[in-house]
Amino acid sequence: MHKDPSHVAIHLHCLFNGGIERIMANLTRNFIKRGLKVDLVLNFLGNPSFLSEFSPEVRIVDLKASRIHTRIPRLARYLRQEQPAALLSANHYANEVAILAKHFSGVPTRLVVSDQTNLSVETHKKSPLEGRYWAPLALRLLYPWANGIIAPSQGVAQDLIGITGLPVERFRVIYNPVINPEIFEKAKEPVEHPWFAPGELPVILAAGRLEKQKDFPTLIRAFAQVRQVKPARLVIFGAGSQQSELEALVRELGLENDVALPGFVKNPYAYVTKSAMLALSSAWEGLPTFLIETMALKIPVVSTNCPSGPAEILDNGKYGDLVPVNDPKALAEAMLNIFSGKSKSVDPAWLEQFTVGDTAKKYLDFLGIAVH
């Protein structure tokens, strides 16, 4: 018997200023509005500045488990002490910790795991041993112990089915809870970067972790081709291990006066509405949150047709050009199409499936939490 049938716990590895945190912040705000008790359980805190995105009514549980061997026993102890009705875990390594912790805790908590990216592509970008053997083996061995698996897109679901061999009935495709009233309010705030001032050159915007997944080198090379035809600037918000490599590429291409990498910004939406377009250059995704948010703010988008998500979001190119992965020429042509007035408008009814209220209800149904 659960201590409280309205108690939901969300387990993340840590806070890292990414789309997953925004997704979970949106979910928890909606859960709180529905009268649920919500814990955000972190292996370790990570970036504390991101806590402001979560409702103050969410209880933050820092397991202080930065060392790998401490994560499973500390999460298991939390589950035995609190016995939430449901535990939602997000992303590959956190999911495996949650599955083992729930198994060893012996509690009746319903465990649902969520993967937000295409794991076949992501793991193969890492070491061959991990990508080809350890990661798929861990999923095949452990995911059957979860009560359910959520995928943010059909592409991610099919990838997970192929890896785990589990029947399709164990999976639920639920688009991420992305569009909420807060983004429209934040979009009205002023910005400090001088390139976004009225009368300046048009800005192509991009955002995300500066890692291989986002393939920003392709975007920078595409922008170099755009600039030969159209005066413009490129701003890439985010932080990560490729910062120095990207800065070196900008210098190599002679783009120092037209490309900026200002780092992480807390409110990207204010910059979105002052940009000419959003360009997504990713090599792989799950369901890219920022792409949906930008569409909701009525700014044109272009994206690679990477696995998985962009094709589903853009209705196979109906609402924005899709280009091949790692193809600077095609990406440049798509951006120039927007500059020439060939942007594609988005049907508001299409975006309803990405609203917080709709998707949060689906999450709670799959978690087995009664809602009103």
C-alpha positions as CSV (number, residue, x, y, z in Angstrom):
1,M,0.0,0.0,0.0
2,H,1.3,3.4,-0.9
3,K,1.6,6.1,1.7
4,D,0.0,8.6,-0.5
5,P,-1.7,7.7,-3.9
6,S,-1.2,11.3,-5.1
7,H,2.6,11.2,-4.5
8,V,4.7,11.2,-7.7
9,A,8.5,11.1,-7.9
10,I,10.6,12.2,-10.9
11,H,14.1,10.9,-11.1
12,L,16.9,12.6,-13.1
13,H,20.6,12.1,-13.2
14,C,21.2,15.8,-12.4
15,L,20.3,19.3,-13.7
16,F,22.2,20.1,-16.8
17,N,20.4,23.0,-18.6
18,G,18.9,20.8,-21.3
19,G,15.6,20.0,-22.8
20,I,14.9,17.2,-20.4
21,E,14.9,19.6,-17.5
22,R,12.4,21.9,-19.3
23,I,10.2,18.9,-20.0
24,M,10.2,17.8,-16.4
25,A,9.7,21.4,-15.1
26,N,6.6,21.7,-17.3
27,L,5.3,18.3,-16.2
28,T,5.8,19.1,-12.5
29,R,4.1,22.4,-12.7
30,N,1.0,20.8,-14.2
31,F,1.1,17.9,-11.6
32,I,1.2,20.5,-8.8
33,K,-1.8,22.3,-10.3
34,R,-3.7,19.0,-10.3
35,G,-3.1,18.7,-6.5
36,L,-0.4,16.1,-6.6
37,K,2.6,15.9,-4.3
38,V,5.8,15.9,-6.4
39,D,9.4,15.1,-5.5
40,L,12.3,15.8,-7.9
41,V,14.9,13.2,-7.0
42,L,18.4,13.9,-8.3
43,N,21.5,11.6,-8.2
44,F,23.3,14.9,-7.6
45,L,22.3,18.5,-8.0
46,G,24.3,19.6,-11.0
47,N,23.5,23.2,-12.0
48,P,21.4,24.7,-9.2
49,S,20.4,27.7,-11.2
50,F,18.0,25.5,-13.1
51,L,15.9,24.9,-9.9
52,S,14.1,28.2,-10.5
53,E,12.4,26.5,-13.5
54,F,10.5,24.2,-11.1
55,S,7.5,25.1,-9.0
56,P,8.5,26.0,-5.4
57,E,6.0,23.4,-4.3
58,V,8.2,20.6,-5.8
59,R,10.3,19.0,-3.1
60,I,13.9,18.7,-4.2
61,V,15.6,15.5,-3.1
62,D,19.4,15.5,-3.6
63,L,20.7,12.0,-3.2
64,K,24.3,13.4,-3.2
65,A,25.3,10.4,-5.2
66,S,27.9,11.8,-7.5
67,R,29.8,8.4,-7.1
68,I,28.3,5.7,-9.3
69,H,28.3,3.0,-6.6
70,T,26.1,5.1,-4.3
71,R,23.2,5.9,-6.7
72,I,21.3,2.6,-6.5
73,P,21.3,2.1,-2.7
74,R,20.5,5.8,-2.0
75,L,17.5,5.8,-4.5
76,A,16.4,2.4,-3.1
77,R,16.5,3.9,0.5
78,Y,14.4,6.9,-0.7
79,L,11.8,4.6,-2.3
80,R,11.5,2.5,0.9
81,Q,11.1,5.6,3.1
82,E,8.7,7.5,0.8
83,Q,6.9,4.8,-1.2
84,P,5.6,7.2,-3.9
85,A,2.7,5.8,-6.0
86,A,4.7,6.3,-9.1
87,L,8.3,7.0,-10.1
88,L,9.1,8.5,-13.5
89,S,12.7,8.3,-14.6
90,A,14.2,10.1,-17.6
91,N,17.0,9.0,-19.8
92,H,19.2,6.0,-20.3
93,Y,21.6,5.9,-17.3
94,A,19.2,7.4,-14.8
95,N,16.6,4.8,-15.9
96,E,18.9,1.9,-15.2
97,V,19.6,3.2,-11.7
98,A,15.9,3.6,-11.1
99,I,15.1,0.1,-12.3
100,L,17.6,-1.5,-10.1
101,A,16.8,0.7,-7.1
102,K,13.1,-0.1,-7.4
103,H,13.9,-3.9,-7.7
104,F,16.1,-3.9,-4.6
105,S,13.7,-1.6,-2.6
106,G,10.8,-4.1,-2.8
107,V,8.2,-1.3,-2.9
108,P,5.0,-1.4,-5.0
109,T,5.8,1.9,-6.7
110,R,4.8,1.9,-10.4
111,L,8.0,2.6,-12.3
112,V,7.9,4.2,-15.8
113,V,11.0,5.1,-17.6
114,S,11.4,7.6,-20.4
115,D,14.1,7.9,-23.1
116,Q,14.3,11.2,-24.8
117,T,16.7,10.4,-27.6
118,N,17.5,7.8,-30.3
119,L,19.7,5.5,-28.3
120,S,21.0,3.4,-31.3
121,V,22.6,6.5,-32.8
122,E,23.7,8.1,-29.5
123,T,25.4,5.0,-28.1
124,H,27.2,4.3,-31.4
125,K,28.7,7.7,-31.2
126,K,30.5,6.6,-28.0
127,S,33.1,3.8,-27.6
128,P,32.4,0.7,-29.8
129,L,32.3,-1.5,-26.7
130,E,29.6,0.6,-25.0
131,G,27.6,1.4,-28.2
132,R,27.5,-2.1,-29.6
133,Y,27.5,-4.3,-26.5
134,W,27.1,-2.8,-23.0
135,A,24.3,-0.2,-23.6
136,P,22.0,-2.5,-25.7
137,L,22.7,-5.4,-23.3
138,A,21.7,-3.2,-20.3
139,L,18.5,-2.2,-22.0
140,R,17.6,-5.7,-22.9
141,L,18.3,-7.0,-19.4
142,L,16.8,-4.2,-17.3
143,Y,13.9,-2.5,-19.3
144,P,11.7,-5.6,-18.9
145,W,11.6,-4.8,-15.2
146,A,10.0,-1.4,-15.7
147,N,6.2,-1.2,-15.6
148,G,6.1,0.9,-18.7
149,I,8.3,2.8,-21.2
150,I,7.5,6.3,-22.6
151,A,9.0,7.5,-25.9
152,P,8.6,11.1,-27.1
153,S,8.3,10.1,-30.7
154,Q,7.4,7.2,-32.9
155,G,11.0,7.0,-34.1
156,V,12.4,6.7,-30.6
157,A,9.7,4.0,-29.8
158,Q,10.6,1.9,-32.8
159,D,14.3,2.2,-31.9
160,L,13.7,1.0,-28.3
161,I,11.5,-1.8,-29.5
162,G,14.3,-2.9,-31.8
163,I,16.9,-2.8,-29.0
164,T,14.9,-4.4,-26.2
165,G,12.8,-6.8,-28.1
166,L,9.9,-6.0,-25.9
167,P,6.4,-6.0,-27.3
168,V,4.9,-2.8,-28.5
169,E,2.2,-2.9,-25.7
170,R,4.9,-2.1,-23.1
171,F,5.5,1.3,-24.8
172,R,3.6,4.5,-24.9
173,V,4.4,7.3,-27.3
174,I,3.6,10.7,-25.6
175,Y,4.8,13.9,-27.2
176,N,6.7,16.1,-24.7
177,P,4.8,18.7,-22.7
178,V,6.4,21.7,-24.4
179,I,4.0,24.5,-25.0
180,N,2.8,26.4,-21.9
181,P,1.8,30.0,-21.2
182,E,5.1,30.8,-19.6
183,I,7.0,30.7,-22.8
184,F,4.8,33.4,-24.3
185,E,5.3,35.7,-21.3
186,K,9.1,35.1,-21.3
187,A,9.2,35.9,-25.0
188,K,8.2,39.5,-24.2
189,E,11.2,40.2,-22.0
190,P,14.0,42.5,-23.2
191,V,17.4,41.1,-24.2
192,E,20.8,42.6,-23.7
193,H,22.8,41.2,-26.7
194,P,23.3,44.1,-29.2
195,W,22.8,41.9,-32.3
196,F,19.1,41.5,-31.4
197,A,18.4,45.3,-31.4
198,P,16.1,46.8,-34.0
199,G,17.8,47.7,-37.2
200,E,20.6,45.1,-36.8
201,L,21.3,42.3,-39.3
202,P,18.9,39.4,-39.2
203,V,20.0,36.7,-36.7
204,I,19.9,32.9,-37.3
205,L,19.4,31.4,-33.9
206,A,20.5,28.0,-32.6
207,A,20.6,26.5,-29.1
208,G,21.7,23.4,-27.3
209,R,24.5,21.6,-25.6
210,L,27.8,22.2,-27.5
211,E,28.3,18.5,-28.1
212,K,28.5,16.2,-31.1
213,Q,24.8,15.4,-31.1
214,K,23.9,19.0,-32.1
215,D,26.4,19.0,-35.0
216,F,27.0,22.8,-34.8
217,P,30.1,22.5,-37.1
218,T,27.7,21.8,-39.9
219,L,25.6,24.8,-39.0
220,I,28.6,27.1,-38.9
221,R,29.7,25.9,-42.3
222,A,26.2,26.3,-43.7
223,F,26.1,29.8,-42.3
224,A,29.4,30.6,-44.1
225,Q,27.6,29.8,-47.3
226,V,24.5,31.9,-46.3
227,R,26.7,34.9,-45.6
228,Q,28.1,34.9,-49.1
229,V,24.6,35.6,-50.3
230,K,22.8,37.3,-47.5
231,P,24.3,39.6,-44.7
232,A,23.2,37.9,-41.5
233,R,24.5,36.7,-38.1
234,L,24.5,33.4,-36.3
235,V,24.0,33.1,-32.5
236,I,24.4,29.7,-30.8
237,F,23.3,29.5,-27.2
238,G,24.6,26.7,-25.0
239,A,27.6,25.3,-23.2
240,G,29.6,22.1,-23.6
241,S,32.8,20.3,-24.5
242,Q,33.0,21.5,-28.1
243,Q,33.2,25.2,-27.2
244,S,36.8,25.7,-28.1
245,E,36.5,23.6,-31.2
246,L,33.6,25.6,-32.5
247,E,35.3,28.9,-31.8
248,A,38.3,27.6,-33.7
249,L,36.1,26.8,-36.7
250,V,34.6,30.3,-36.6
251,R,38.1,31.8,-36.7
252,E,39.1,29.4,-39.5
253,L,36.2,30.5,-41.7
254,G,36.7,34.2,-40.9
255,L,33.3,34.5,-39.2
256,E,34.4,36.2,-35.9
257,N,32.3,39.3,-36.6
258,D,29.2,37.4,-37.5
259,V,29.0,34.3,-35.2
260,A,28.6,34.4,-31.4
261,L,28.6,31.7,-28.8
262,P,27.5,33.5,-25.7
263,G,27.0,30.4,-23.6
264,F,23.8,29.3,-21.7
265,V,20.9,31.8,-21.3
266,K,18.1,31.3,-18.8
267,N,15.4,32.7,-21.1
268,P,16.0,31.8,-24.8
269,Y,12.4,32.7,-25.7
270,A,13.0,36.4,-25.6
271,Y,15.7,35.9,-28.3
272,V,13.6,33.6,-30.4
273,T,11.0,36.3,-31.2
274,K,13.8,38.7,-32.2
275,S,15.4,36.2,-34.6
276,A,14.8,35.6,-38.3
277,M,14.7,31.8,-37.8
278,L,15.8,28.8,-35.8
279,A,18.2,26.3,-37.3
280,L,18.5,22.8,-35.9
281,S,21.5,20.9,-37.2
282,S,21.4,17.8,-34.9
283,A,22.8,14.4,-35.9
284,W,20.2,12.7,-33.7
285,E,17.4,13.7,-31.4
286,G,14.3,12.4,-29.6
287,L,11.8,15.1,-29.9
288,P,13.6,18.5,-29.9
289,T,11.8,20.7,-27.5
290,F,13.2,24.1,-28.7
291,L,12.0,23.4,-32.2
292,I,8.4,23.1,-31.0
293,E,8.7,26.1,-28.8
294,T,10.0,28.2,-31.6
295,M,7.1,27.1,-33.9
296,A,4.6,28.1,-31.1
297,L,6.2,31.5,-31.1
298,K,5.6,31.8,-34.8
299,I,9.2,32.0,-35.9
300,P,10.3,30.0,-39.0
301,V,12.4,26.9,-38.5
302,V,14.7,24.6,-40.6
303,S,15.9,21.3,-39.3
304,T,17.9,18.2,-40.2
305,N,15.8,15.1,-40.8
306,C,17.7,13.3,-38.1
307,P,16.5,10.3,-36.1
308,S,14.1,11.0,-34.4
309,G,11.5,13.7,-34.0
310,P,11.9,16.6,-36.5
311,A,10.0,14.9,-39.2
312,E,7.1,14.2,-36.8
313,I,7.2,17.8,-35.5
314,L,7.2,19.3,-38.9
315,D,4.7,16.9,-40.4
316,N,7.3,15.6,-42.9
317,G,8.3,19.1,-44.1
318,K,4.8,20.7,-44.2
319,Y,5.7,23.2,-41.4
320,G,9.5,23.7,-42.1
321,D,12.2,22.4,-44.4
322,L,13.9,19.2,-43.6
323,V,17.4,18.6,-44.8
324,P,19.9,15.7,-44.7
325,V,22.2,15.3,-41.7
326,N,25.7,16.7,-42.0
327,D,24.9,18.6,-45.3
328,P,26.0,22.2,-45.0
329,K,24.9,23.1,-48.6
330,A,21.3,21.8,-48.1
331,L,21.0,23.5,-44.7
332,A,22.3,26.8,-46.2
333,E,19.7,26.5,-49.0
334,A,16.9,26.0,-46.5
335,M,18.0,29.0,-44.5
336,L,18.2,31.1,-47.7
337,N,14.7,30.0,-48.6
338,I,13.4,31.6,-45.4
339,F,15.3,34.8,-46.1
340,S,13.7,34.9,-49.6
341,G,10.2,34.8,-48.0
342,K,9.5,31.0,-48.5
343,S,8.9,30.2,-44.8
344,K,6.0,27.9,-43.9
345,S,3.3,28.9,-41.5
346,V,2.1,26.4,-38.8
347,D,-1.5,25.4,-38.2
348,P,-2.2,26.2,-34.5
349,A,-4.3,23.0,-34.3
350,W,-1.2,21.0,-35.1
351,L,0.6,22.4,-32.1
352,E,-2.2,21.3,-29.6
353,Q,-0.6,17.9,-29.3
354,F,2.5,19.4,-27.8
355,T,0.7,21.5,-25.1
356,V,1.4,20.8,-21.4
357,G,-2.2,20.1,-20.4
358,D,-2.7,17.4,-23.0
359,T,0.6,15.6,-22.6
360,A,0.7,15.8,-18.8
361,K,-2.7,14.0,-18.6
362,K,-1.3,11.2,-20.8
363,Y,1.7,10.9,-18.6
364,L,-0.4,10.6,-15.5
365,D,-2.7,8.0,-17.1
366,F,0.3,5.8,-17.9
367,L,1.8,6.4,-14.5
368,G,-1.5,5.1,-13.0
369,I,-2.3,8.3,-11.1
370,A,-5.9,9.2,-10.9
371,V,-6.5,12.8,-12.1
372,H,-9.5,15.1,-12.3
